[in-house]
Amino acid sequence: MRTYLCRLDEIPDGAARGFDSTGMPRRAMFVVRRGDRMRGWLDACPHVDGAPLAWRKDAYLSADRNSIACYGHGAVFDIDTGVCTKGPCVGQALTPVTLECDEKALWITSSRAAK
């Protein structure tokens, strides 16, 4: 099953975008874009029972935009693997969401994002 997220051009290169679950058949998640690569993660820090990572809308990346940051707990995660490299949950990882891209659209194909 595929669930439509957005057009590819709605997530600029080097940026992240969150998708909440309001009115949608999925859990809150976010996508990070680096060139042609898209990585999807549930918006849930492994340190504190699934607390959201961003402190404001779409603020998932560190100041240098090279890592994912949990602003509530100071955890830093690798964009490609989701593994925590610094902070209170070193070695733990974000929950990945499998994505699929076609020429113009981004889709969820993972049941992890389903409610």
Secondary structure as GFF3:
##gff-version 3
##sequence-region A 1 115
A	DSSP	beta_strand	3	7	.	.	.	ID=ss1
A	DSSP	three_ten_helix	8	10	.	.	.	ID=ss2
A	DSSP	beta_strand	16	19	.	.	.	ID=ss3
A	DSSP	beta_strand	29	34	.	.	.	ID=ss4
A	DSSP	beta_strand	37	42	.	.	.	ID=ss5
A	DSSP	beta_strand	68	70	.	.	.	ID=ss6
A	DSSP	beta_strand	75	77	.	.	.	ID=ss7
A	DSSP	beta_strand	84	86	.	.	.	ID=ss8
A	DSSP	beta_strand	96	97	.	.	.	ID=ss9
A	DSSP	beta_strand	99	101	.	.	.	ID=ss10
A	DSSP	beta_strand	105	108	.	.	.	ID=ss11
A	DSSP	three_ten_helix	111	113	.	.	.	ID=ss12
###
